[in-house]
Amino acid sequence: MVLNFLTAHSLAETTLLAAQQIAERLLAQSPRSPSLLLVYFTQAHDAAVLRHALKAHFPDARLLGCSSCCGILTQTGYHARLGCSLAVAALYDDRGAYGVAGQIGATPDVRQLLRSAIADGGRPGELPQLILLHTSPGLEEAVLAGIEAEFGATVPVVGGSAADDGVTGDWQLCWSEGEGQQGCVLAVLYPDCQLAFQFHSGYVPTERHGIITALDGREVLTIDHEPAARVYARWTEREAPWRVGPILRETTLSPLARQVGMLDDMPYYKLSHPEAVTEREGLRLFTETRLGERLQLMHSSQEGLLQRSLNAVRIEPEYGMVGNVQPFGALVVFCAGCRLALGESLNDVVDQFRDRLGEIPFITAFTFGEQGRLPHGELAHGNLMVSSVIFLDS
């Protein structure tokens, strides 16, 4: 078989043993060398050890890795034990081409990264069919601006921000040649198959909204000239003010959003997840905003988030696929905040994916931000969203 997409997972507590088990489980399914390894792991694992061990087993494979919040999902279920989880998707494509690149630091040169990845894939001068992107939290908008500057609106992007288990900065990234905590890694894909993409959220707007009137980085200080945390408490009908500190779990079903455009006379939004209340009664978000932008309170429920999971693996008929194509693998980047809100319902997500996609392998990482293109092609970083790609073959 020329094309294949396989997954393997390990709950081993040591990184070296987990990598060894992954290699054995992939080789048991296929003796071939993968074209691309997508590596997702919890913060308990060491990205450097993972990279070296997997490259020793698969020296010809390109490798891209990112840490995930609390666990990883595949077609066989949700994988986490004692804070340890490693899952890998292996894409086998003898006729396609794949390249990876990465850079550690606070100011990656994105255009150079793209060119390095394209050169690594052996396709100089050719636009990729997809960019798969992982950054550390805080770099997303700058990285997307670099992609936009290099390619405009022509290349699809699927991405997610590295995560840890408690928003403590213990996230990690890795690629074929390196690893680190702060930076950017990306892959360019030229697969010998068709691709379908999704990037959206499952939230509805409320009637509560206001203008950002003071801002410091990702901290919204005031909304309509009133402390932002005080406004948000009123909008969410809290009996007591928000306490200073993390509020990620409590705000998953009531995020903030900015309207980006209209589609079929319906507005669509880019979401921002309130991460913490600051000493200044500000709200620190997981996205950048701008002074003068209108923030709108959004709402969802567990049932709404589960429904969004289904939408993430929807293949639209208007995609104009050639011939009778069938999915054979999928990557779904899923918001960590939504994962925490779903709790035990994560197993329902697996069942729903199977119902939509059939009995095919898929892998789902839980990230602190999601990247993709909105309905009119806008390249965006949002929170509480799903960014996915489905691999299709005739």
C-alpha positions in Angstrom: 0.0 0.0 0.0 1.4 3.4 -1.0 -0.7 5.5 1.4 -1.3 4.7 5.0 -2.0 6.5 8.3 -1.3 4.5 11.6 -1.3 5.4 15.2 0.3 3.9 18.3 0.2 5.0 22.0 2.0 4.2 25.2 1.3 4.8 28.9 4.8 3.9 30.0 6.1 6.2 32.8 9.7 6.5 31.4 10.2 8.4 28.1 12.7 5.8 26.7 10.3 2.9 27.3 7.4 4.8 25.9 9.3 5.6 22.7 10.4 1.9 22.4 6.8 0.7 22.7 5.7 3.2 20.1 8.4 2.0 17.7 7.5 -1.7 18.3 3.7 -1.0 17.8 4.2 0.9 14.6 6.6 -1.7 13.2 4.1 -4.4 14.1 1.5 -2.7 11.9 3.9 -1.8 9.0 7.6 -2.7 8.4 8.0 0.4 6.2 9.6 3.7 7.2 7.0 6.5 7.8 7.2 9.7 5.7 6.1 11.8 8.7 5.8 11.2 12.4 3.4 13.4 14.4 4.4 13.0 18.1 2.1 14.2 20.9 3.0 13.8 24.6 2.3 15.1 28.1 4.7 17.2 30.0 5.9 14.2 32.0 7.9 13.1 29.0 11.2 14.6 27.7 11.0 15.9 24.2 14.8 15.4 23.6 14.7 11.8 24.7 11.6 11.2 22.5 13.1 12.8 19.5 16.4 10.9 19.7 14.7 7.5 20.4 12.2 7.8 17.6 14.7 9.0 15.1 17.0 6.0 16.0 14.2 3.7 15.0 13.0 5.7 12.0 16.0 7.6 10.8 14.4 8.5 7.4 11.2 9.9 8.8 10.5 13.6 9.3 9.4 14.2 12.8 7.2 17.0 14.4 6.2 17.0 18.1 4.1 19.0 20.6 3.1 18.6 24.2 -0.6 18.0 24.9 -2.7 18.9 28.0 -3.3 15.8 30.3 -3.5 13.2 27.6 -4.0 12.3 23.9 -7.0 10.8 22.0 -6.8 8.2 19.3 -9.3 5.9 17.6 -8.8 3.4 20.4 -9.7 5.9 23.2 -8.4 8.5 25.6 -4.9 7.8 26.8 -3.5 9.1 30.1 -2.2 7.4 33.2 -0.4 9.1 36.2 0.2 12.1 34.0 2.0 10.1 31.3 0.9 9.7 27.7 2.6 9.4 24.4 0.8 8.9 21.1 2.2 9.0 17.5 0.6 9.2 14.1 2.7 7.8 11.3 1.9 8.9 7.7 3.2 6.6 5.0 3.3 8.1 1.5 5.9 6.9 -1.0 4.8 9.4 -3.7 4.4 12.5 -1.5 7.0 14.8 0.0 7.3 16.2 3.6 9.6 18.7 5.2 10.0 20.0 8.8 11.8 22.9 10.4 11.9 24.4 13.9 13.5 27.3 15.8 13.8 27.8 19.5 13.5 31.3 21.0 11.0 34.2 21.4 11.4 35.6 17.8 11.5 32.8 15.2 12.2 33.8 11.6 9.0 32.3 10.1 9.8 33.0 6.5 13.1 31.3 6.9 11.5 28.4 8.7 9.1 27.9 5.8 11.8 28.0 3.2 13.9 25.5 5.3 10.9 23.1 5.6 10.2 23.3 1.9 13.9 22.6 1.1 13.8 19.7 3.6 10.9 18.3 1.6 12.8 18.6 -1.6 10.1 20.9 -3.2 11.8 24.3 -3.7 9.5 26.9 -5.3 6.4 24.7 -4.9 3.6 25.7 -2.6 2.7 23.0 0.0 -0.9 21.6 0.2 -0.8 22.2 4.0 1.3 23.8 6.7 1.1 22.0 10.1 2.1 24.4 12.8 2.9 24.2 16.5 4.2 27.1 18.6 4.6 28.0 22.2 1.8 30.1 23.6 2.3 33.8 22.9 4.0 33.5 19.5 0.9 32.5 17.5 -0.1 35.8 15.9 3.5 36.7 14.9 4.0 33.3 13.3 0.7 33.5 11.4 1.7 37.0 10.2 4.9 35.5 8.8 3.1 32.8 7.0 0.7 35.4 5.6 3.6 37.5 4.4 5.2 34.5 2.7 2.2 32.8 1.1 -0.8 35.2 1.4 -4.1 33.3 1.6 -3.2 30.5 -0.6 -2.0 27.7 1.7 -4.2 26.0 4.3 -2.9 25.9 7.9 -3.7 23.5 10.7 -2.2 24.2 14.1 -2.2 24.2 17.8 -0.2 25.8 20.6 1.9 23.6 22.9 0.2 22.8 26.2 1.0 21.5 29.7 -1.3 20.2 32.5 -1.6 23.4 34.5 -0.6 26.5 32.5 2.8 26.5 34.3 4.9 26.9 31.1 6.0 23.3 31.1 5.1 22.8 27.4 7.6 21.4 24.9 8.1 21.3 21.1 10.4 19.1 19.0 11.2 18.4 15.3 13.7 16.2 13.5 16.7 18.2 14.6 15.9 19.9 17.9 13.6 20.6 20.8 12.7 23.3 23.4 10.0 25.0 25.3 9.7 28.4 23.5 9.6 28.6 19.8 7.9 27.3 16.6 8.0 24.0 14.7 6.2 23.4 11.4 5.8 20.8 8.7 5.0 21.4 5.0 3.0 18.6 3.4 2.9 17.6 -0.3 0.8 14.4 0.1 -0.2 12.1 -2.8 -3.9 12.4 -1.6 -6.6 14.9 -1.1 -7.1 16.9 2.1 -10.2 18.3 3.9 -10.0 21.0 6.5 -12.1 22.4 9.4 -11.5 25.3 11.7 -14.4 26.5 13.8 -16.1 26.6 17.3 -19.3 25.5 18.8 -20.3 28.7 20.7 -23.2 31.1 20.2 -23.1 34.8 20.9 -25.0 36.4 23.9 -26.3 39.9 23.9 -23.5 41.1 26.3 -20.6 43.0 24.7 -18.3 45.9 25.2 -15.3 47.8 23.8 -11.7 47.3 25.0 -10.6 50.6 26.4 -7.3 49.7 28.0 -4.9 46.9 27.2 -1.4 45.6 28.2 -0.2 42.8 25.9 -2.7 39.9 26.3 -4.2 41.5 29.4 -7.5 43.3 28.8 -7.5 46.0 31.6 -10.8 47.7 31.0 -14.0 47.1 29.0 -16.1 50.3 28.5 -13.7 52.0 30.9 -14.5 49.6 33.8 -12.1 46.9 35.1 -12.4 43.9 32.7 -12.7 41.2 35.4 -15.6 43.2 37.0 -17.4 43.4 33.7 -16.9 39.8 33.0 -18.2 38.8 36.4 -21.4 40.8 35.7 -21.8 39.3 32.2 -21.4 35.7 33.6 -23.8 36.5 36.4 -21.4 35.6 39.2 -22.6 36.3 42.8 -19.1 37.1 43.9 -16.2 38.9 42.1 -13.6 36.8 40.3 -10.6 36.1 42.6 -7.1 36.9 41.4 -5.5 33.8 39.7 -6.2 31.2 37.1 -9.8 30.9 35.8 -9.2 28.7 32.8 -11.5 25.8 33.9 -14.3 28.1 35.1 -14.5 30.1 31.8 -14.5 27.4 29.2 -18.3 27.6 28.6 -18.3 31.4 28.6 -15.4 32.7 26.5 -15.1 36.1 24.8 -15.0 36.6 21.1 -14.6 39.1 18.3 -16.7 39.1 15.2 -14.5 38.5 12.1 -17.0 38.4 9.3 -20.3 37.2 7.8 -21.1 33.9 6.1 -24.6 33.4 4.6 -25.8 36.4 6.6 -24.5 34.8 9.9 -21.7 36.3 11.8 -18.6 34.2 12.6 -16.2 34.7 15.4 -12.6 34.3 16.7 -12.6 33.2 20.3 -10.4 34.3 23.3 -10.3 32.2 26.4 -9.9 34.1 29.7 -6.9 32.5 31.4 -6.5 34.5 34.6 -7.7 37.5 36.6 -4.8 39.8 37.4 -4.0 42.0 40.4 -5.3 45.0 38.4 -8.7 43.4 37.9 -7.7 42.7 34.3 -8.4 39.6 32.3 -5.4 37.8 30.8 -6.4 36.0 27.5 -4.8 33.3 25.4 -4.9 35.5 22.3 -3.9 39.0 21.4 -6.6 41.7 21.1 -6.6 45.3 20.0 -7.6 48.6 21.6 -11.1 49.5 20.4 -12.2 46.0 19.5 -15.6 44.8 20.6 -15.6 41.8 22.9 -18.7 39.7 23.0 -19.7 37.1 25.6 -20.2 33.6 24.0 -21.9 30.6 25.5 -21.9 26.8 25.0 -22.6 23.6 26.9 -21.2 20.1 27.2 -23.6 19.0 24.5 -22.6 21.9 22.3 -18.9 21.0 22.6 -19.6 17.4 21.8 -21.5 18.5 18.7 -18.5 20.6 17.7 -16.4 17.4 17.8 -18.6 15.9 15.1 -18.3 19.0 13.0 -14.5 18.8 13.2 -14.6 15.6 11.1 -17.2 16.6 8.7 -16.4 16.4 5.0 -18.4 19.0 3.1 -19.8 18.0 -0.3 -18.9 21.4 -1.7 -15.2 20.7 -1.2 -15.3 19.4 -4.8 -13.4 16.2 -4.2 -12.5 14.3 -7.3 -14.0 10.8 -7.6 -15.1 8.6 -4.8 -12.7 9.5 -2.0 -12.6 7.9 1.4 -10.9 9.1 4.6 -8.0 6.9 5.8 -6.6 9.1 8.6 -7.2 12.4 10.5 -5.4 14.8 12.7 -7.7 16.8 15.1 -6.3 19.7 17.2 -8.7 20.2 20.0 -8.8 22.9 22.7 -7.5 21.9 26.1 -10.1 24.0 27.8 -12.9 22.2 26.0 -11.2 18.9 26.9 -11.3 19.8 30.6 -14.9 20.9 30.3 -15.9 17.6 28.7 -14.5 15.5 31.5 -15.7 11.9 31.2 -17.5 12.7 28.0 -14.2 12.3 26.1 -15.1 8.7 25.3 -18.2 10.0 23.6 -15.9 12.0 21.3 -14.2 8.8 20.2 -17.5 7.2 19.4 -18.7 10.2 17.4 -15.5 10.4 15.4 -15.9 6.7 14.6 -19.5 7.3 13.5 -18.4 10.1 11.1 -15.1 8.8 9.8 -15.6 5.0 10.0 -13.0 2.7 11.5 -10.0 4.7 10.6 -7.0 5.9 12.6 -7.0 9.4 14.0 -5.0 11.4 16.6 -6.2 14.3 18.7 -3.9 16.6 20.7 -5.2 19.0 23.4 -3.7 22.5 22.9 -3.7 26.0 24.4 -4.7 27.7 21.1 -5.8 26.6 17.7 -4.8 28.0 14.3 -6.5 27.7 10.9 -8.3 29.6 8.1 -11.7 31.1 8.7 -14.6 30.9 6.1 -13.3 33.8 3.9 -9.7 32.7 4.1 -8.6 34.8 7.1 -5.6 33.1 8.9 -6.4 33.2 12.6 -5.4 32.1 16.0 -8.3 31.4 18.3 -9.1 29.6 21.6 -11.8 26.9 22.3 -11.7 25.9 18.7 -11.0 22.8 16.6 -8.4 22.7 13.7 -8.4 19.5 11.7 -7.2 17.8 8.6 -8.7 14.6 7.1 -6.6 12.6 4.6 -8.6 11.2 1.7 -7.8 8.7 -1.0 -9.8 7.3 -3.9 
